[in-house]
Amino acid sequence: MGRYRTDEPNSPTEQPDRTTVCLEPNAIYPSPMPVDRAAPAAKRTPEILKRLKKAYPQAGIALVYGTPLECVVAVILSAQSTDARVNLVTPGLFQ
């Protein structure tokens, strides 16, 4: 759980809400995104993707694969092991 500060000086540390500012070391969002869970996903998605790309510009998949099916299999295997280990065993599996 992260550290959060509200506008009240002596407030306890709690889950953030719309008026909470995140004090995490890697926080890049000075103002929180309004939570409107009633809005359709298609309306919320562009802002979420924009923020993720800004937070993780070099993000990519560490798994090695050649086809979409191999990617799916590698992802399933990586849930049970490390990506490095999956990359070691999948070449023989995908032959």
N, C-alpha and C positions, 0 to 999 in steps of 0.2 A: 504494500500500500504506500502511496506517495505522501509527501508532506503538502498540506494545503493551508492557505491563509484566506480567511474571509475578511470582509471590511471591518468587522468588529475586532478591537484590539485584543480582548481576552477570551475569544471564543475557543471552544475545544476543537481539536483536530478531528474532522469528520469527512465523510464522503463529499466530494465537490457537488455543488449545484450550479445553477446558471450564473450566480454572482461570485463564484469562487475562482481564485487565481491559482494556477498550479505553480509550485516552486521547485519542480523537479529540475535537476541539473541540465537535462537535454530538452527542456520544454521550449517550443518554438512558437507557441500560440499565446500572445499576450492577452487576448480576450477570448473567452470561451465561445464555442459555437452554440447558438441557441438550440435547445433540445426540443424538437417538434416531432415527436414520434408519430404523430397523426399524418404528417406530410408523406406523400408517396415516396418510395425508395428512389424512383427516378429523379426526384427533385433534390434529395439529399446526397445522392451518389457523387455528382461532380465535385462538390466541396470536399467531401471525404477523400476522394482520389487526389485532389489538388494538395491537400494537407499531407497525405501519405507520401506523395512524390517529393514534397519539400522536405519532409522529415527524413526520408530514406532515398536520396537521389541515386545511389548505386545499388539499390535492391535488385536482386535477381535470384534465380533458383540455382542451388548448388548441386542439384542432381544432374547426372549425365544421362541423356536419353536421345533416341533418334526419331521416335514416332509418338503421337499423342497417347497411344495405348501404353507404350513403355514409360511415359511420364506418369500416367495414372498408377501403374504397378510400382514404380519407384517411390512415389509419394506414399502409397499404402505401406510399403516396406519401411520407409523412413519414420513412420509413426512408431515402429517397434525397435528402431535402431538409429544410429547416427547416419547422416548423409554420406559421410566418408566411407562408412562400412557398406552402405547400399551401393555406392559407386564401385566398390571392390567386387561385389558379388553379381551385379546386374549384367556385366558384359557376357559372362557365361550363360546367364539365364536368358538373355535376349537373342542368343545365337539360333 
